[in-house]
């Protein structure tokens, strides 16, 4: 007789959010808020007039970053986030707009979409580190 060990693997954030559909819901809500809310005007101004390409790239990136398939890397190679963002003036104000917009998107989707309070805290802390690293101007 063998003892069976229960599978205690902790699901990745990607899995907790429901896979690609959950990631895409987050990305779409993030860009919808950015596009609609005047408080995110400086952030929105850094993006092209149509957000379709931005939505796709960010969804592909986040899918891998959250523990799912590396869709972005398969298409474009290493993300090189800082280098790819250098052409855009990113200061404290834009960083903070990005973080606020993402925080609102996660909160609006909420627990029904996998964004428990703990998940939101952990992701915002990680996003804050990355967003601060993207800064390339003082403003």
N, CA, C and O atoms as a GROMACS GRO file, in nm:
protein
  556
    1UNK      N    1   0.084  -0.117   0.000
    1UNK     CA    2   0.000   0.000   0.000
    1UNK      C    3   0.089   0.124   0.000
    1UNK      O    4   0.188   0.130   0.073
    2UNK      N    5   0.054   0.223  -0.081
    2UNK     CA    6   0.132   0.346  -0.086
    2UNK      C    7   0.048   0.460  -0.030
    2UNK      O    8  -0.074   0.464  -0.045
    3UNK      N    9   0.116   0.549   0.034
    3UNK     CA   10   0.048   0.668   0.085
    3UNK      C   11   0.038   0.769  -0.028
    3UNK      O   12   0.137   0.797  -0.096
    4UNK      N   13  -0.079   0.822  -0.048
    4UNK     CA   14  -0.092   0.924  -0.151
    4UNK      C   15  -0.075   1.061  -0.084
    4UNK      O   16  -0.126   1.086   0.025
    5UNK      N   17  -0.004   1.146  -0.153
    5UNK     CA   18   0.020   1.281  -0.104
    5UNK      C   19  -0.073   1.374  -0.181
    5UNK      O   20  -0.072   1.376  -0.304
    6UNK      N   21  -0.154   1.450  -0.109
    6UNK     CA   22  -0.244   1.540  -0.180
    6UNK      C   23  -0.165   1.647  -0.254
    6UNK      O   24  -0.057   1.688  -0.211
    7UNK      N   25  -0.219   1.690  -0.365
    7UNK     CA   26  -0.157   1.795  -0.445
    7UNK      C   27  -0.179   1.928  -0.374
    7UNK      O   28  -0.292   1.977  -0.366
    8UNK      N   29  -0.072   1.986  -0.325
    8UNK     CA   30  -0.083   2.112  -0.251
    8UNK      C   31  -0.023   2.227  -0.331
    8UNK      O   32   0.009   2.332  -0.274
    9UNK      N   33  -0.007   2.209  -0.459
    9UNK     CA   34   0.050   2.315  -0.542
    9UNK      C   35  -0.038   2.440  -0.533
    9UNK      O   36  -0.159   2.435  -0.557
   10UNK      N   37   0.023   2.549  -0.499
   10UNK     CA   38  -0.048   2.676  -0.494
   10UNK      C   39  -0.070   2.726  -0.636
   10UNK      O   40   0.024   2.731  -0.715
   11UNK      N   41  -0.193   2.764  -0.669
   11UNK     CA   42  -0.216   2.814  -0.805
   11UNK      C   43  -0.143   2.946  -0.827
   11UNK      O   44  -0.127   3.026  -0.735
   12UNK      N   45  -0.101   2.968  -0.948
   12UNK     CA   46  -0.036   3.093  -0.985
   12UNK      C   47  -0.141   3.204  -0.986
   12UNK      O   48  -0.261   3.176  -0.993
   13UNK      N   49  -0.098   3.329  -0.978
   13UNK     CA   50  -0.195   3.438  -0.993
   13UNK      C   51  -0.273   3.426  -1.125
   13UNK      O   52  -0.393   3.453  -1.128
   14UNK      N   53  -0.206   3.384  -1.231
   14UNK     CA   54  -0.273   3.363  -1.360
   14UNK      C   55  -0.390   3.267  -1.344
   14UNK      O   56  -0.499   3.293  -1.394
   15UNK      N   57  -0.366   3.157  -1.275
   15UNK     CA   58  -0.473   3.058  -1.253
   15UNK      C   59  -0.580   3.113  -1.160
   15UNK      O   60  -0.699   3.091  -1.183
   16UNK      N   61  -0.540   3.184  -1.057
   16UNK     CA   62  -0.637   3.240  -0.962
   16UNK      C   63  -0.730   3.340  -1.028
   16UNK      O   64  -0.845   3.356  -0.986
   17UNK      N   65  -0.681   3.407  -1.131
   17UNK     CA   66  -0.762   3.507  -1.201
   17UNK      C   67  -0.845   3.447  -1.313
   17UNK      O   68  -0.917   3.520  -1.382
   18UNK      N   69  -0.836   3.318  -1.333
   18UNK     CA   70  -0.917   3.253  -1.435
   18UNK      C   71  -0.851   3.241  -1.571
   18UNK      O   72  -0.919   3.223  -1.672
   19UNK      N   73  -0.719   3.252  -1.575
   19UNK     CA   74  -0.648   3.234  -1.700
   19UNK      C   75  -0.652   3.357  -1.789
   19UNK      O   76  -0.666   3.470  -1.742
   20UNK      N   77  -0.641   3.333  -1.917
   20UNK     CA   78  -0.632   3.442  -2.015
   20UNK      C   79  -0.754   3.532  -2.009
   20UNK      O   80  -0.742   3.654  -2.022
   21UNK      N   81  -0.871   3.475  -1.990
   21UNK     CA   82  -0.992   3.556  -1.982
   21UNK      C   83  -0.989   3.655  -1.867
   21UNK      O   84  -1.031   3.769  -1.882
   22UNK      N   85  -0.939   3.612  -1.752
   22UNK     CA   86  -0.929   3.700  -1.637
   22UNK      C   87  -0.826   3.809  -1.656
   22UNK      O   88  -0.847   3.923  -1.617
   23UNK      N   89  -0.714   3.774  -1.716
   23UNK     CA   90  -0.610   3.873  -1.745
   23UNK      C   91  -0.663   3.975  -1.844
   23UNK      O   92  -0.643   4.095  -1.827
   24UNK      N   93  -0.732   3.927  -1.946
   24UNK     CA   94  -0.785   4.020  -2.048
   24UNK      C   95  -0.892   4.112  -1.988
   24UNK      O   96  -0.900   4.229  -2.025
   25UNK      N   97  -0.972   4.061  -1.895
   25UNK     CA   98  -1.072   4.146  -1.830
   25UNK      C   99  -1.003   4.259  -1.753
   25UNK      O  100  -1.048   4.373  -1.756
   26UNK      N  101  -0.893   4.227  -1.684
   26UNK     CA  102  -0.818   4.329  -1.612
   26UNK      C  103  -0.761   4.433  -1.708
   26UNK      O  104  -0.776   4.553  -1.686
   27UNK      N  105  -0.696   4.385  -1.812
   27UNK     CA  106  -0.635   4.476  -1.909
   27UNK      C  107  -0.741   4.565  -1.973
   27UNK      O  108  -0.720   4.686  -1.987
   28UNK      N  109  -0.852   4.507  -2.012
   28UNK     CA  110  -0.957   4.587  -2.077
   28UNK      C  111  -1.014   4.692  -1.982
   28UNK      O  112  -1.039   4.806  -2.022
   29UNK      N  113  -1.036   4.654  -1.855
   29UNK     CA  114  -1.089   4.752  -1.760
   29UNK      C  115  -0.986   4.861  -1.733
   29UNK      O  116  -1.022   4.978  -1.721
   30UNK      N  117  -0.860   4.824  -1.723
   30UNK     CA  118  -0.752   4.923  -1.705
   30UNK      C  119  -0.753   5.025  -1.819
   30UNK      O  120  -0.753   5.145  -1.794
   31UNK      N  121  -0.755   4.978  -1.943
   31UNK     CA  122  -0.752   5.071  -2.056
   31UNK      C  123  -0.884   5.146  -2.072
   31UNK      O  124  -0.883   5.261  -2.116
   32UNK      N  125  -0.996   5.086  -2.036
   32UNK     CA  126  -1.123   5.158  -2.040
   32UNK      C  127  -1.118   5.276  -1.943
   32UNK      O  128  -1.157   5.388  -1.979
   33UNK      N  129  -1.072   5.252  -1.822
   33UNK     CA  130  -1.061   5.360  -1.723
   33UNK      C  131  -0.965   5.467  -1.770
   33UNK      O  132  -0.994   5.586  -1.758
   34UNK      N  133  -0.851   5.427  -1.824
   34UNK     CA  134  -0.752   5.523  -1.872
   34UNK      C  135  -0.812   5.610  -1.982
   34UNK      O  136  -0.786   5.730  -1.988
   35UNK      N  137  -0.890   5.550  -2.066
   35UNK     CA  138  -0.948   5.621  -2.180
   35UNK      C  139  -1.063   5.713  -2.138
   35UNK      O  140  -1.086   5.815  -2.203
   36UNK      N  141  -1.133   5.679  -2.032
   36UNK     CA  142  -1.255   5.751  -1.994
   36UNK      C  143  -1.237   5.855  -1.885
   36UNK      O  144  -1.306   5.957  -1.885
   37UNK      N  145  -1.147   5.833  -1.793
   37UNK     CA  146  -1.137   5.917  -1.674
   37UNK      C  147  -1.035   6.030  -1.692
   37UNK      O  148  -0.918   6.004  -1.721
   38UNK      N  149  -1.078   6.154  -1.674
   38UNK     CA  150  -0.989   6.269  -1.692
   38UNK      C  151  -0.865   6.266  -1.601
   38UNK      O  152  -0.762   6.322  -1.636
   39UNK      N  153  -0.876   6.200  -1.484
   39UNK     CA  154  -0.762   6.197  -1.393
   39UNK      C  155  -0.642   6.119  -1.449
   39UNK      O  156  -0.532   6.126  -1.395
   40UNK      N  157  -0.666   6.044  -1.560
   40UNK     CA  158  -0.559   5.966  -1.621
   40UNK      C  159  -0.514   6.025  -1.756
   40UNK      O  160  -0.455   5.954  -1.838
   41UNK      N  161  -0.542   6.152  -1.777
   41UNK     CA  162  -0.514   6.216  -1.906
   41UNK      C  163  -0.366   6.212  -1.944
   41UNK      O  164  -0.333   6.185  -2.059
   42UNK      N  165  -0.278   6.238  -1.850
   42UNK     CA  166  -0.134   6.237  -1.881
   42UNK      C  167  -0.089   6.097  -1.921
   42UNK      O  168  -0.008   6.082  -2.013
   43UNK      N  169  -0.139   5.997  -1.853
   43UNK     CA  170  -0.107   5.859  -1.887
   43UNK      C  171  -0.162   5.824  -2.025
   43UNK      O  172  -0.094   5.763  -2.107
   44UNK      N  173  -0.287   5.862  -2.049
   44UNK     CA  174  -0.352   5.831  -2.177
   44UNK      C  175  -0.277   5.896  -2.293
   44UNK      O  176  -0.267   5.838  -2.402
   45UNK      N  177  -0.225   6.017  -2.271
   45UNK     CA  178  -0.155   6.091  -2.377
   45UNK      C  179  -0.029   6.020  -2.426
   45UNK      O  180   0.019   6.048  -2.536
   46UNK      N  181   0.025   5.929  -2.347
   46UNK     CA  182   0.145   5.855  -2.387
   46UNK      C  183   0.114   5.738  -2.480
   46UNK      O  184   0.205   5.674  -2.531
   47UNK      N  185  -0.013   5.710  -2.502
   47UNK     CA  186  -0.056   5.594  -2.581
   47UNK      C  187  -0.107   5.637  -2.718
   47UNK      O  188  -0.144   5.753  -2.737
   48UNK      N  189  -0.109   5.545  -2.814
   48UNK     CA  190  -0.164   5.577  -2.946
   48UNK      C  191  -0.314   5.608  -2.938
   48UNK      O  192  -0.379   5.579  -2.838
   49UNK      N  193  -0.366   5.668  -3.044
   49UNK     CA  194  -0.508   5.707  -3.044
   49UNK      C  195  -0.600   5.586  -3.029
   49UNK      O  196  -0.704   5.596  -2.964
   50UNK      N  197  -0.563   5.475  -3.087
   50UNK     CA  198  -0.638   5.351  -3.066
   50UNK      C  199  -0.559   5.262  -2.972
   50UNK      O  200  -0.437   5.250  -2.985
   51UNK      N  201  -0.628   5.200  -2.879
   51UNK     CA  202  -0.560   5.123  -2.776
   51UNK      C  203  -0.556   4.973  -2.803
   51UNK      O  204  -0.509   4.897  -2.718
   52UNK      N  205  -0.604   4.929  -2.916
   52UNK     CA  206  -0.613   4.786  -2.944
   52UNK      C  207  -0.478   4.715  -2.932
   52UNK      O  208  -0.468   4.611  -2.866
   53UNK      N  209  -0.375   4.770  -2.993
   53UNK     CA  210  -0.242   4.709  -2.987
   53UNK      C  211  -0.185   4.711  -2.846
   53UNK      O  212  -0.122   4.614  -2.803
   54UNK      N  213  -0.208   4.820  -2.775
   54UNK     CA  214  -0.162   4.830  -2.637
   54UNK      C  215  -0.230   4.726  -2.550
   54UNK      O  216  -0.166   4.663  -2.465
   55UNK      N  217  -0.360   4.708  -2.570
   55UNK     CA  218  -0.434   4.609  -2.493
   55UNK      C  219  -0.378   4.469  -2.517
   55UNK      O  220  -0.356   4.392  -2.423
   56UNK      N  221  -0.355   4.436  -2.642
   56UNK     CA  222  -0.303   4.303  -2.674
   56UNK      C  223  -0.165   4.280  -2.612
   56UNK      O  224  -0.142   4.179  -2.546
   57UNK      N  225  -0.074   4.375  -2.632
   57UNK     CA  226   0.061   4.358  -2.580
   57UNK      C  227   0.063   4.348  -2.428
   57UNK      O  228   0.136   4.266  -2.373
   58UNK      N  229  -0.016   4.431  -2.362
   58UNK     CA  230  -0.018   4.426  -2.216
   58UNK      C  231  -0.079   4.295  -2.167
   58UNK      O  232  -0.031   4.237  -2.070
   59UNK      N  233  -0.184   4.248  -2.232
   59UNK     CA  234  -0.245   4.119  -2.194
   59UNK      C  235  -0.146   4.005  -2.214
   59UNK      O  236  -0.135   3.916  -2.129
   60UNK      N  237  -0.074   4.007  -2.324
   60UNK     CA  238   0.025   3.902  -2.349
   60UNK      C  239   0.136   3.907  -2.243
   60UNK      O  240   0.178   3.804  -2.190
   61UNK      N  241   0.182   4.029  -2.214
   61UNK     CA  242   0.287   4.044  -2.112
   61UNK      C  243   0.239   3.995  -1.976
   61UNK      O  244   0.304   3.913  -1.911
   62UNK      N  245   0.122   4.046  -1.932
   62UNK     CA  246   0.072   4.009  -1.799
   62UNK      C  247   0.045   3.860  -1.786
   62UNK      O  248   0.063   3.803  -1.678
   63UNK      N  249   0.003   3.797  -1.893
   63UNK     CA  250  -0.022   3.653  -1.888
   63UNK      C  251   0.103   3.579  -1.841
   63UNK      O  252   0.095   3.496  -1.751
   64UNK      N  253   0.217   3.609  -1.900
   64UNK     CA  254   0.342   3.545  -1.859
   64UNK      C  255   0.389   3.592  -1.723
   64UNK      O  256   0.436   3.512  -1.643
   65UNK      N  257   0.377   3.720  -1.697
   65UNK     CA  258   0.423   3.778  -1.572
   65UNK      C  259   0.348   3.720  -1.453
   65UNK      O  260   0.403   3.708  -1.343
   66UNK      N  261   0.222   3.684  -1.474
   66UNK     CA  262   0.138   3.628  -1.368
   66UNK      C  263   0.148   3.477  -1.356
   66UNK      O  264   0.079   3.416  -1.274
   67UNK      N  265   0.233   3.415  -1.438
   67UNK     CA  266   0.256   3.271  -1.426
   67UNK      C  267   0.192   3.187  -1.533
   67UNK      O  268   0.193   3.064  -1.524
   68UNK      N  269   0.137   3.250  -1.635
   68UNK     CA  270   0.079   3.176  -1.747
   68UNK      C  271   0.178   3.161  -1.860
   68UNK      O  272   0.298   3.181  -1.841
   69UNK      N  273   0.131   3.125  -1.978
   69UNK     CA  274   0.220   3.109  -2.093
   69UNK      C  275   0.290   3.241  -2.130
   69UNK      O  276   0.233   3.349  -2.113
   70UNK      N  277   0.411   3.232  -2.179
   70UNK     CA  278   0.491   3.350  -2.216
   70UNK      C  279   0.451   3.402  -2.354
   70UNK      O  280   0.532   3.399  -2.447
   71UNK      N  281   0.330   3.449  -2.367
   71UNK     CA  282   0.278   3.493  -2.496
   71UNK      C  283   0.355   3.613  -2.552
   71UNK      O  284   0.380   3.620  -2.672
   72UNK      N  285   0.392   3.705  -2.466
   72UNK     CA  286   0.466   3.823  -2.511
   72UNK      C  287   0.604   3.782  -2.562
   72UNK      O  288   0.646   3.823  -2.670
   73UNK      N  289   0.674   3.702  -2.483
   73UNK     CA  290   0.809   3.659  -2.520
   73UNK      C  291   0.808   3.580  -2.649
   73UNK      O  292   0.898   3.595  -2.731
   74UNK      N  293   0.707   3.497  -2.670
   74UNK     CA  294   0.696   3.420  -2.794
   74UNK      C  295   0.686   3.511  -2.916
   74UNK      O  296   0.735   3.477  -3.023
   75UNK      N  297   0.623   3.626  -2.899
   75UNK     CA  298   0.603   3.719  -3.010
   75UNK      C  299   0.716   3.820  -3.027
   75UNK      O  300   0.755   3.851  -3.140
   76UNK      N  301   0.769   3.870  -2.916
   76UNK     CA  302   0.860   3.984  -2.922
   76UNK      C  303   0.995   3.962  -2.856
   76UNK      O  304   1.082   4.049  -2.864
   77UNK      N  305   1.015   3.849  -2.790
   77UNK     CA  306   1.139   3.827  -2.716
   77UNK      C  307   1.130   3.887  -2.577
   77UNK      O  308   1.022   3.920  -2.530
   78UNK      N  309   1.244   3.902  -2.513
   78UNK     CA  310   1.249   3.954  -2.376
   78UNK      C  311   1.178   4.089  -2.370
   78UNK      O  312   1.196   4.172  -2.459
   79UNK      N  313   1.098   4.113  -2.266
   79UNK     CA  314   1.022   4.238  -2.258
   79UNK      C  315   1.107   4.365  -2.251
   79UNK      O  316   1.066   4.469  -2.304
   80UNK      N  317   1.224   4.360  -2.187
   80UNK     CA  318   1.308   4.480  -2.175
   80UNK      C  319   1.222   4.602  -2.142
   80UNK      O  320   1.225   4.702  -2.213
   81UNK      N  321   1.146   4.592  -2.035
   81UNK     CA  322   1.046   4.694  -2.004
   81UNK      C  323   1.103   4.836  -1.999
   81UNK      O  324   1.048   4.927  -2.060
   82UNK      N  325   1.210   4.854  -1.927
   82UNK     CA  326   1.263   4.991  -1.915
   82UNK      C  327   1.306   5.045  -2.051
   82UNK      O  328   1.276   5.159  -2.085
   83UNK      N  329   1.376   4.965  -2.128
   83UNK     CA  330   1.422   5.010  -2.259
   83UNK      C  331   1.305   5.042  -2.351
   83UNK      O  332   1.310   5.141  -2.425
   84UNK      N  333   1.201   4.962  -2.347
   84UNK     CA  334   1.085   4.986  -2.434
   84UNK      C  335   1.006   5.110  -2.391
   84UNK      O  336   0.934   5.169  -2.472
   85UNK      N  337   1.019   5.150  -2.266
   85UNK     CA  338   0.945   5.266  -2.217
   85UNK      C  339   1.028   5.395  -2.218
   85UNK      O  340   0.974   5.502  -2.189
   86UNK      N  341   1.156   5.388  -2.250
   86UNK     CA  342   1.241   5.508  -2.248
   86UNK      C  343   1.193   5.620  -2.340
   86UNK      O  344   1.212   5.737  -2.305
   87UNK      N  345   1.133   5.592  -2.455
   87UNK     CA  346   1.088   5.702  -2.540
   87UNK      C  347   0.973   5.785  -2.480
   87UNK      O  348   0.940   5.891  -2.532
   88UNK      N  349   0.913   5.737  -2.373
   88UNK     CA  350   0.796   5.804  -2.315
   88UNK      C  351   0.835   5.869  -2.183
   88UNK      O  352   0.896   5.805  -2.098
   89UNK      N  353   0.799   5.997  -2.165
   89UNK     CA  354   0.834   6.064  -2.039
   89UNK      C  355   0.748   6.010  -1.925
   89UNK      O  356   0.629   6.037  -1.917
   90UNK      N  357   0.812   5.933  -1.838
   90UNK     CA  358   0.742   5.873  -1.725
   90UNK      C  359   0.801   5.929  -1.596
   90UNK      O  360   0.914   5.898  -1.557
   91UNK      N  361   0.722   6.013  -1.533
   91UNK     CA  362   0.761   6.071  -1.405
   91UNK      C  363   0.671   6.019  -1.294
   91UNK      O  364   0.594   5.924  -1.313
   92UNK      N  365   0.682   6.082  -1.181
   92UNK     CA  366   0.604   6.040  -1.065
   92UNK      C  367   0.455   6.050  -1.093
   92UNK      O  368   0.378   5.963  -1.053
   93UNK      N  369   0.413   6.157  -1.161
   93UNK     CA  370   0.270   6.176  -1.188
   93UNK      C  371   0.214   6.065  -1.276
   93UNK      O  372   0.107   6.011  -1.247
   94UNK      N  373   0.284   6.030  -1.382
   94UNK     CA  374   0.237   5.923  -1.472
   94UNK      C  375   0.244   5.788  -1.401
   94UNK      O  376   0.154   5.706  -1.414
   95UNK      N  377   0.351   5.766  -1.327
   95UNK     CA  378   0.362   5.642  -1.250
   95UNK      C  379   0.241   5.627  -1.157
   95UNK      O  380   0.179   5.521  -1.150
   96UNK      N  381   0.210   5.734  -1.086
   96UNK     CA  382   0.100   5.729  -0.991
   96UNK      C  383  -0.035   5.713  -1.062
   96UNK      O  384  -0.123   5.644  -1.011
   97UNK      N  385  -0.052   5.775  -1.177
   97UNK     CA  386  -0.175   5.756  -1.254
   97UNK      C  387  -0.189   5.609  -1.296
   97UNK      O  388  -0.297   5.552  -1.286
   98UNK      N  389  -0.079   5.550  -1.341
   98UNK     CA  390  -0.082   5.409  -1.384
   98UNK      C  391  -0.123   5.321  -1.266
   98UNK      O  392  -0.210   5.235  -1.280
   99UNK      N  393  -0.060   5.342  -1.150
   99UNK     CA  394  -0.090   5.260  -1.033
   99UNK      C  395  -0.234   5.279  -0.985
   99UNK      O  396  -0.301   5.183  -0.947
  100UNK      N  397  -0.282   5.402  -0.986
  100UNK     CA  398  -0.420   5.429  -0.946
  100UNK      C  399  -0.518   5.363  -1.041
  100UNK      O  400  -0.616   5.301  -0.999
  101UNK      N  401  -0.492   5.375  -1.170
  101UNK     CA  402  -0.578   5.315  -1.271
  101UNK      C  403  -0.582   5.162  -1.256
  101UNK      O  404  -0.688   5.102  -1.265
  102UNK      N  405  -0.467   5.102  -1.234
  102UNK     CA  406  -0.460   4.956  -1.217
  102UNK      C  407  -0.530   4.915  -1.089
  102UNK      O  408  -0.602   4.816  -1.086
  103UNK      N  409  -0.510   4.991  -0.983
  103UNK     CA  410  -0.578   4.960  -0.857
  103UNK      C  411  -0.729   4.966  -0.870
  103UNK      O  412  -0.800   4.881  -0.817
  104UNK      N  413  -0.778   5.067  -0.940
  104UNK     CA  414  -0.922   5.077  -0.964
  104UNK      C  415  -0.974   4.960  -1.047
  104UNK      O  416  -1.080   4.905  -1.018
  105UNK      N  417  -0.900   4.924  -1.150
  105UNK     CA  418  -0.942   4.813  -1.235
  105UNK      C  419  -0.953   4.684  -1.154
  105UNK      O  420  -1.051   4.612  -1.166
  106UNK      N  421  -0.852   4.656  -1.072
  106UNK     CA  422  -0.857   4.535  -0.990
  106UNK      C  423  -0.973   4.540  -0.890
  106UNK      O  424  -1.043   4.441  -0.871
  107UNK      N  425  -0.992   4.657  -0.827
  107UNK     CA  426  -1.098   4.670  -0.728
  107UNK      C  427  -1.236   4.654  -0.792
  107UNK      O  428  -1.325   4.592  -0.734
  108UNK      N  429  -1.254   4.709  -0.911
  108UNK     CA  430  -1.383   4.698  -0.978
  108UNK      C  431  -1.414   4.554  -1.017
  108UNK      O  432  -1.529   4.511  -1.008
  109UNK      N  433  -1.314   4.482  -1.061
  109UNK     CA  434  -1.335   4.341  -1.097
  109UNK      C  435  -1.360   4.261  -0.970
  109UNK      O  436  -1.448   4.175  -0.966
  110UNK      N  437  -1.281   4.289  -0.866
  110UNK     CA  438  -1.304   4.235  -0.734
  110UNK      C  439  -1.288   4.085  -0.718
  110UNK      O  440  -1.231   4.017  -0.803
  111UNK      N  441  -1.340   4.038  -0.608
  111UNK     CA  442  -1.325   3.897  -0.570
  111UNK      C  443  -1.388   3.803  -0.671
  111UNK      O  444  -1.338   3.692  -0.691
  112UNK      N  445  -1.496   3.845  -0.734
  112UNK     CA  446  -1.562   3.758  -0.833
  112UNK      C  447  -1.466   3.723  -0.947
  112UNK      O  448  -1.477   3.616  -1.007
  113UNK      N  449  -1.374   3.813  -0.976
  113UNK     CA  450  -1.275   3.790  -1.081
  113UNK      C  451  -1.142   3.741  -1.029
  113UNK      O  452  -1.044   3.736  -1.104
  114UNK      N  453  -1.136   3.704  -0.902
  114UNK     CA  454  -1.012   3.651  -0.846
  114UNK      C  455  -0.928   3.753  -0.772
  114UNK      O  456  -0.823   3.719  -0.717
  115UNK      N  457  -0.971   3.878  -0.771
  115UNK     CA  458  -0.892   3.983  -0.707
  115UNK      C  459  -0.931   4.000  -0.561
  115UNK      O  460  -0.998   4.096  -0.523
  116UNK      N  461  -0.889   3.903  -0.480
  116UNK     CA  462  -0.909   3.914  -0.336
  116UNK      C  463  -0.830   4.034  -0.286
  116UNK      O  464  -0.743   4.086  -0.356
  117UNK      N  465  -0.860   4.078  -0.165
  117UNK     CA  466  -0.785   4.190  -0.107
  117UNK      C  467  -0.637   4.157  -0.101
  117UNK      O  468  -0.553   4.243  -0.130
  118UNK      N  469  -0.603   4.034  -0.064
  118UNK     CA  470  -0.463   3.993  -0.058
  118UNK      C  471  -0.398   3.995  -0.196
  118UNK      O  472  -0.286   4.043  -0.212
  119UNK      N  473  -0.468   3.945  -0.296
  119UNK     CA  474  -0.415   3.946  -0.433
  119UNK      C  475  -0.392   4.089  -0.480
  119UNK      O  476  -0.288   4.120  -0.538
  120UNK      N  477  -0.487   4.177  -0.454
  120UNK     CA  478  -0.471   4.317  -0.495
  120UNK      C  479  -0.350   4.380  -0.427
  120UNK      O  480  -0.273   4.451  -0.492
  121UNK      N  481  -0.332   4.355  -0.298
  121UNK     CA  482  -0.217   4.410  -0.224
  121UNK      C  483  -0.085   4.360  -0.283
  121UNK      O  484   0.007   4.438  -0.307
  122UNK      N  485  -0.078   4.229  -0.306
  122UNK     CA  486   0.046   4.171  -0.358
  122UNK      C  487   0.077   4.223  -0.498
  122UNK      O  488   0.191   4.258  -0.528
  123UNK      N  489  -0.025   4.228  -0.584
  123UNK     CA  490  -0.001   4.274  -0.720
  123UNK      C  491   0.033   4.423  -0.722
  123UNK      O  492   0.124   4.464  -0.796
  124UNK      N  493  -0.036   4.504  -0.644
  124UNK     CA  494  -0.004   4.647  -0.642
  124UNK      C  495   0.138   4.672  -0.592
  124UNK      O  496   0.204   4.763  -0.641
  125UNK      N  497   0.184   4.594  -0.497
  125UNK     CA  498   0.322   4.609  -0.450
  125UNK      C  499   0.420   4.576  -0.562
  125UNK      O  500   0.519   4.647  -0.582
  126UNK      N  501   0.394   4.469  -0.635
  126UNK     CA  502   0.481   4.432  -0.747
  126UNK      C  503   0.473   4.535  -0.859
  126UNK      O  504   0.575   4.575  -0.916
  127UNK      N  505   0.351   4.578  -0.890
  127UNK     CA  506   0.334   4.681  -0.994
  127UNK      C  507   0.404   4.810  -0.954
  127UNK      O  508   0.465   4.876  -1.038
  128UNK      N  509   0.398   4.846  -0.826
  128UNK     CA  510   0.462   4.969  -0.780
  128UNK      C  511   0.613   4.963  -0.799
  128UNK      O  512   0.674   5.062  -0.842
  129UNK      N  513   0.674   4.851  -0.769
  129UNK     CA  514   0.818   4.836  -0.792
  129UNK      C  515   0.853   4.852  -0.939
  129UNK      O  516   0.948   4.922  -0.974
  130UNK      N  517   0.775   4.787  -1.024
  130UNK     CA  518   0.801   4.794  -1.168
  130UNK      C  519   0.774   4.934  -1.221
  130UNK      O  520   0.854   4.988  -1.298
  131UNK      N  521   0.662   4.994  -1.180
  131UNK     CA  522   0.628   5.128  -1.228
  131UNK      C  523   0.733   5.230  -1.186
  131UNK      O  524   0.767   5.320  -1.263
  132UNK      N  525   0.785   5.218  -1.065
  132UNK     CA  526   0.888   5.310  -1.022
  132UNK      C  527   1.016   5.293  -1.103
  132UNK      O  528   1.086   5.390  -1.132
  133UNK      N  529   1.045   5.168  -1.141
  133UNK     CA  530   1.162   5.140  -1.224
  133UNK      C  531   1.148   5.201  -1.363
  133UNK      O  532   1.249   5.230  -1.427
  134UNK      N  533   1.027   5.221  -1.411
  134UNK     CA  534   1.003   5.277  -1.544
  134UNK      C  535   1.025   5.427  -1.549
  134UNK      O  536   1.039   5.484  -1.657
  135UNK      N  537   1.030   5.493  -1.432
  135UNK     CA  538   1.046   5.639  -1.429
  135UNK      C  539   1.174   5.680  -1.498
  135UNK      O  540   1.281   5.622  -1.477
  136UNK      N  541   1.162   5.784  -1.582
  136UNK     CA  542   1.279   5.835  -1.654
  136UNK      C  543   1.282   5.988  -1.658
  136UNK      O  544   1.368   6.048  -1.722
  137UNK      N  545   1.188   6.050  -1.587
  137UNK     CA  546   1.189   6.195  -1.569
  137UNK      C  547   1.155   6.225  -1.425
  137UNK      O  548   1.104   6.139  -1.353
  138UNK      N  549   1.182   6.347  -1.383
  138UNK     CA  550   1.156   6.385  -1.244
  138UNK      C  551   1.010   6.412  -1.216
  138UNK      O  552   0.963   6.390  -1.104
  139UNK      N  553   0.935   6.461  -1.316
  139UNK     CA  554   0.796   6.508  -1.292
  139UNK      C  555   0.695   6.405  -1.262
  139UNK      O  556   0.578   6.438  -1.241
   0.00000   0.00000   0.00000
